[in-house]
Amino acid sequence: MSNPLPFAVLGAGHGGQALAGYLALRGFPVRLFNRTPERLRPIQLLGGIQVEGEVSGFAPIPVATSDIREAIAGVQVIMVVLPATGHRDIAERLSPYLEDGQIIVLNPGRTGGALEVRQVLRETSCTKDVLIAEAQTFLFASRISGPAQVRIFRVKNSIPVAALPAYETVRVVQTLRVALPQFIPEDSVLKTSFNNIGAVFHPTITILNAARIESTHGEFDYYIEGVTPSVALVLEEVDKERVKVAEALGVRAITAREWLYSAYDVSGRNLFEAIQNNAGYQGIRAPSTIFHRYITEDVPTSLVPIASLGKMLGVPTPTIDSLIHLASVLHGRDYWKEGRTAEKLGLQGLSVKEIHELVVTGGK
């Protein structure tokens, strides 16, 4: 491979180490950034990451740093692999050091990630000509298995990606596919954002199973036992509200049942049956605590933007509103205030036509 594409991977958690290792094993130079240096020290000591699972081998990581400037200098593609609640902070850190022509990819964006990063760069007066893109979901199922060790359980077949502005999506995907052929183009960041099925499943199941999680410390099958017919009824309502807000934006979002069919080839007469028929959910255990990213990440960066845009567009979201309120009560936080509102996404007061123009042109 001549002059392989260099990547910066921001975040050295489960996903960041998996992606950095995967890219390095494929022969691409990788710089790995983490805000706190402690997690990087074993990688620095060994000079790389031991990857196990669906792909395996020792992945050399020549640069593992807590200096954001060092991580991204001269790099064409910046892969952000952080909880979505960290997107605003990482955008603020990146802003002074970005270079013309760089591509920032959120893995994944959850709901409104690319729009939030765009807004932060505008607020911080960044004038560099950069592209922002977001993936609908993360490429791997992966876990850290030890110091400088990561296991990749599964590499997903296809990952929809959209750029902001939308007309640059094909160029972004072509660039990424040199190293990651699983990426495929999606219509726009509105589509990737509203096809975020974790927004439906994660907060609802966790909140409605709060007592069971606390009494068993998560010792039950999250989807198979945690989704009863009653829980599934609430899931159906959350899903309907997500789809209706998307429709008001002129976006055709897939339903949770359609997603289960496309992702796992399972079906049922209703969402409960489809979930129960999914062998891929067998054995997935519940979180051991309700203080988990299924609430701390998915409520402010998935449910809040859906509800906020619904309010702006006159689409009621009573079930989603209730879950946001319950999450705030359970955690003693104001997720409405913390979350991605239409204002924080730079969309407040815009018409549907203006939102589509922004998404297509990037606001240029």
Disulfide bonds with the S-S distance in Angstrom:
none
